[in-house]
């Protein structure tokens, strides 16, 4: 599992029938301290994530492990939306604080 931030969405009008009903989101990998890595992936959204949210992604065969996705052609899936991140006793991220800052802009 890896941390990522949703940077945008991908629209594909011609795609596999098995992808119907799923959003495709552009995510950027994050370092544990939330610094941007510059590495981007298109990920299948399984949890209703939105732009700007910090998420947990899985790649490779792990991206197809749930019963719901076992027959879906994906190499990267979003499996969780992060509410908070604490490392070495220090809170690095809280979703509520991020939403408050974004509304203030």
C-alpha positions in Angstrom: 0.0 0.0 0.0 1.2 3.5 -0.8 0.1 7.1 0.0 -1.1 9.2 -2.9 -3.0 12.4 -3.6 -5.8 12.6 -6.1 -4.7 15.2 -8.6 -7.5 15.0 -11.2 -9.7 12.6 -13.2 -9.4 10.8 -16.5 -12.3 10.6 -18.9 -12.3 7.6 -21.3 -15.4 7.2 -23.5 -14.0 4.0 -25.1 -13.0 1.5 -22.4 -13.4 -2.1 -21.4 -17.0 -3.0 -20.4 -15.5 -4.3 -17.1 -14.5 -0.7 -16.2 -18.1 0.6 -16.6 -19.3 2.3 -13.4 -15.8 3.1 -12.1 -14.1 6.5 -11.9 -10.5 6.7 -13.2 -8.5 9.2 -11.2 -5.0 10.6 -11.7 -3.0 10.2 -8.5 0.5 11.3 -7.5 2.5 9.1 -5.1 3.5 10.8 -1.8 6.4 10.3 0.5 5.6 9.4 4.1 6.0 13.1 5.1 3.5 13.9 2.3 6.1 15.4 -0.1 5.2 15.0 -3.7 7.1 12.3 -5.6 6.4 13.5 -9.1 5.2 9.9 -10.0 1.7 9.7 -11.4 -0.7 6.8 -12.0 -4.2 6.4 -13.2 -6.1 4.5 -10.5 -9.5 2.9 -10.4 -11.5 4.5 -7.6 -13.3 2.0 -5.4 -14.1 4.3 -2.4 -15.5 7.5 -3.8 -12.4 9.6 -3.5 -12.3 13.2 -4.8 -9.7 15.7 -6.1 -7.2 16.8 -3.5 -7.8 13.9 -1.1 -5.0 11.8 0.4 -5.7 8.2 -0.4 -4.1 4.7 -0.1 -3.5 2.9 -3.3 -2.5 -0.7 -4.1 -0.7 -1.7 -7.3 -0.1 -4.9 -9.2 -2.1 -8.0 -8.4 -3.2 -6.5 -5.0 -5.3 -4.0 -7.0 -7.6 -6.8 -8.0 -7.9 -8.7 -4.7 -11.4 -7.8 -3.7 -14.3 -9.9 -5.0 -15.7 -6.8 -6.6 -12.5 -6.3 -8.7 -11.4 -9.8 -9.4 -12.5 -9.6 -13.0 -11.6 -5.9 -13.6 -8.5 -5.0 -15.6 -6.7 -2.7 -13.2 -3.1 -2.3 -12.0 -3.7 0.5 -9.5 -6.7 0.9 -7.2 -7.7 3.4 -4.6 -8.7 1.4 -1.5 -9.0 4.0 1.3 -9.3 7.7 1.9 -6.9 8.9 4.6 -8.4 10.8 7.6 -5.2 11.3 9.5 -1.5 10.4 9.4 0.7 10.3 12.4 4.4 9.5 12.2 6.8 9.3 15.2 4.1 10.8 17.4 3.7 13.9 15.2 0.4 14.5 13.3 1.4 15.1 9.7 -2.1 15.3 8.2 -5.7 15.6 9.3 -8.4 15.6 6.7 -10.5 18.1 8.6 -7.7 20.7 8.6 -7.0 20.2 4.9 -10.7 20.8 4.1 -10.8 23.9 6.2 -7.7 25.4 4.5 -9.1 24.7 1.0 -12.4 26.4 1.8 -10.5 29.5 3.1 -8.7 29.9 -0.3 
